[in-house]
């Protein structure tokens, strides 16, 4: 079975309920009912179920000076938002309880990138570890005042966060959706630099 990616067909497992499936995939019971022409909430193990792609949850318009320097066409924002929704579903499929305590993920309206909305004080290193965000991403896309230290480590990270700033409840940070995949940020950075 999938890891919480929506917009696909799944096979119902024994003991699953419609509400459990909806929560896992970040959609509502009504969304699943509509996509499958279901009248009630009774489902049967072994049957296929279409999981519709959720509507992007947009934030309240958070921006920062680095984001303000970037421009996105409507098409780029839409593509980024679709990609972000997919990555949010994947990110929320593991350690959900802990992640829900620390932050929630939405789609940033200006860029379509993933917006991490902090629910309690958390350091940059803690956020990076929790969401597996590569070194440098938080600084590159956000207004942060800390230094990078060249470590030249074997993992291929050229920079290590130095100073480890703390994000406070109510603050937000932006990361591109490719931050959630191995080496994805390198591709994203190259695209940004060559625009």
ChimeraX attribute file (.defattr): number of C-alpha atoms within 10 A of each C-alpha:
attribute: neighborCount
match mode: 1-to-1
recipient: residues
	/A:1	9
	/A:2	13
	/A:3	13
	/A:4	23
	/A:5	23
	/A:6	22
	/A:7	13
	/A:8	12
	/A:9	13
	/A:10	16
	/A:11	14
	/A:12	18
	/A:13	15
	/A:14	10
	/A:15	9
	/A:16	12
	/A:17	16
	/A:18	20
	/A:19	15
	/A:20	13
	/A:21	20
	/A:22	21
	/A:23	13
	/A:24	20
	/A:25	25
	/A:26	22
	/A:27	19
	/A:28	19
	/A:29	18
	/A:30	17
	/A:31	17
	/A:32	23
	/A:33	19
	/A:34	14
	/A:35	14
	/A:36	14
	/A:37	11
	/A:38	12
	/A:39	9
	/A:40	10
	/A:41	12
	/A:42	8
	/A:43	17
	/A:44	15
	/A:45	12
	/A:46	11
	/A:47	10
	/A:48	14
	/A:49	19
	/A:50	18
	/A:51	25
	/A:52	22
	/A:53	19
	/A:54	20
	/A:55	12
	/A:56	18
	/A:57	13
	/A:58	17
	/A:59	18
	/A:60	11
	/A:61	10
	/A:62	16
	/A:63	18
	/A:64	13
	/A:65	10
	/A:66	14
	/A:67	17
	/A:68	10
	/A:69	7
	/A:70	12
	/A:71	13
	/A:72	13
	/A:73	10
	/A:74	12
	/A:75	10
	/A:76	13
	/A:77	19
	/A:78	17
	/A:79	14
	/A:80	22
	/A:81	27
	/A:82	20
	/A:83	18
	/A:84	27
	/A:85	26
	/A:86	20
	/A:87	22
	/A:88	25
	/A:89	20
	/A:90	18
	/A:91	20
	/A:92	22
	/A:93	19
	/A:94	14
	/A:95	11
	/A:96	13
	/A:97	10
	/A:98	11
	/A:99	19
	/A:100	13
	/A:101	11
	/A:102	19
	/A:103	21
	/A:104	16
	/A:105	25
	/A:106	22
	/A:107	29
	/A:108	27
	/A:109	20
	/A:110	21
	/A:111	26
	/A:112	29
	/A:113	25
	/A:114	28
	/A:115	26
	/A:116	22
	/A:117	21
	/A:118	22
	/A:119	18
	/A:120	15
	/A:121	14
	/A:122	17
	/A:123	15
	/A:124	20
	/A:125	19
	/A:126	15
	/A:127	19
	/A:128	17
	/A:129	12
	/A:130	15
	/A:131	17
	/A:132	15
	/A:133	24
	/A:134	21
	/A:135	20
	/A:136	18
	/A:137	18
	/A:138	21
	/A:139	19
	/A:140	14
	/A:141	18
	/A:142	17
	/A:143	15
	/A:144	16
	/A:145	11
	/A:146	12
	/A:147	14
	/A:148	16
	/A:149	12
	/A:150	12
	/A:151	12
	/A:152	11
	/A:153	10
	/A:154	7
	/A:155	6
	/A:156	9
	/A:157	14
	/A:158	14
	/A:159	16
	/A:160	18
	/A:161	21
	/A:162	15
	/A:163	14
	/A:164	17
	/A:165	14
	/A:166	15
	/A:167	19
	/A:168	14
	/A:169	14
	/A:170	11
	/A:171	14
	/A:172	20
	/A:173	21
	/A:174	28
	/A:175	24
	/A:176	26
	/A:177	25
	/A:178	21
	/A:179	25
	/A:180	20
	/A:181	12
	/A:182	11
	/A:183	13
	/A:184	15
	/A:185	21
	/A:186	14
	/A:187	12
	/A:188	14
	/A:189	15
	/A:190	10
	/A:191	10
	/A:192	11
	/A:193	8
	/A:194	6
	/A:195	7
